[in-house]
Amino acid sequence: MTIATDKADKIAELKSGLAGFTGSINWYRHWLPNCIYSDGAKFLADKTECYWLLDVLFSFRRKVLANPVTNSFCFWTMTLNDPEGKTANDPDIETDYGAKLQCWEDTDKKAFRISQKIPFTDFPLSTIKLYMSYDGRYLKVFLPSEY
């Protein structure tokens, strides 16, 4: 088995695991106050070792809650800049292993409200989407399938 095949198998296994979440029974406390995340978000963080992603999302809690458009519900997407790398085709082009994280409002305009560059990540998926909601007490992060 080659490294590429092994990586593809791990990505397929991860996607299959994420697809299995349809609601959350347990909520896990984040170290920031009144911030919790679902079973699916915990699975994602455990399998990809990306608890840093939850830290980044919750670090924007004040901006999210202060904005009347995003304070009750918003979408977060993280997209890798160049998931496969460019060096195989052109050795003079530097590969960018970063990502862009964006918060989108839940309206027909679908305008993004917050944007953060991630300078480096080894996150295995080329893109991930997470939901964030506020119920008056807790700011929650969860997978779209758990909504």
N, C-alpha and C positions, 0 to 999 in steps of 0.2 A: 504494500500500500504506500503510495507516495504522500508527501506532505500536503499537496493540493487536494488529494482525495480525502485525506484525513480531515482537513479543514472543512471541506464541503460536507462531509458526513456530520461533523460537529454542528455546523450551521443548520443542516436539515433537522438534526435532533433538537436543537434549540428552538427552531420555528415550530416544530411539532409540539414541543412542550408548552410553548407560549399559547398555541392555539387551544390548548385544553382548559384554559381558565375562562370560566363563564360566571363571574361573580366572586366575591371574596367572603369567606367565613371569618378569617382572622385579619386583624389590622395590627401592624407593627409600629411601635413608636420610634420615630427618628430622634436624634439627639437634640434637635431644635424643638422648642416648646410648641405644642399643639400641631405638630406635623406627624402624619401617619401614612403608611403605605400598605398596599394590599398584598395578598398571597402571590399574585402574578408579578407585581413589581419586585417582591422579595426573591422570587424564582429567577427573574431576570438578573438582579444584582448578584445573587449567589452564583449562577452559572457563568456569568460574564465578568465577574469580579469588578462590577461597576457601581459600587456603593457611592463612589464619587459623583455619579450622575444624579443620584438622589440628593446629595449634598448641594450640587449646583442648582437643581430645581428649587429646592426649599430655600436656598439663599436668596432667591428673588421673591420670597413671600410678601415682603412689604410692598414691592412694586405691583405685584399681582393683586393684592387685596386693596390697594389704594386706587386702582383703576376700576371705575364702575362697569366697564365692558368685560373685564377678565375676573372680577372678584368672586363671582359665583362658579364660573366654569370656563376652562380654557384648554387648548391643546398644546402639547409640546412635541416638536419633532427634532430629532438629531439626525443629520445626514453627513456621512463621511465625505470629505473633499475628494479623495481619490482612493477608493477601497482596494483596487488591484495594483496600484503603483504604475508609474510610467517608465521606470528605468529599464524594463525589459525591452521596450521599443526604441527608446532614445536615451542613451546613457548620459547625455548632456542636460537632460531635464531632471531637476530634483523632484523626488516624490514628496507629496504633501500628505502626511499621515494625520492631519487634523480633521476637525469636524465643525459644523455649524449647528448650534442649538437655537431654536426659535420658539417663541410662545405666540400662538395664534388665538385671536378672539373667536368666540362661538357666534358668529353672525354670518349673514350672506356675503359680506364683503371679504371675509377670511383674511383680514389684514393682520400682519404680525405686529406685536407690541413690544417684544423684548428679543434681543438677539445677542448671542454670546459666542465668540470664537473659542474653540477648544484646540489648543496648539498641537497636542499629540494625543492619540488614543489608539489602543489596540482592540477597540470594540469590534466584535466579529461581524455584525450585521451592517449592511450599507446604509440602512435607515431604520429608525425606531420611532414609534409614535406613542406618547403617553398622555393620559388625561389628568387634569388637576381640577378639583372642586373644593369648595368651602361650604360647610354646612352650618356655619355660625359658631362652631366651636373648634373644628379640626380642618386643617388644610390636608387634603388627601391626594395621593398620587396612585394611579392604577392603570392597567392595560385597557385599551378600547373594548376588548371582549368582556371585560368585567363591569362595564357600564350598565 
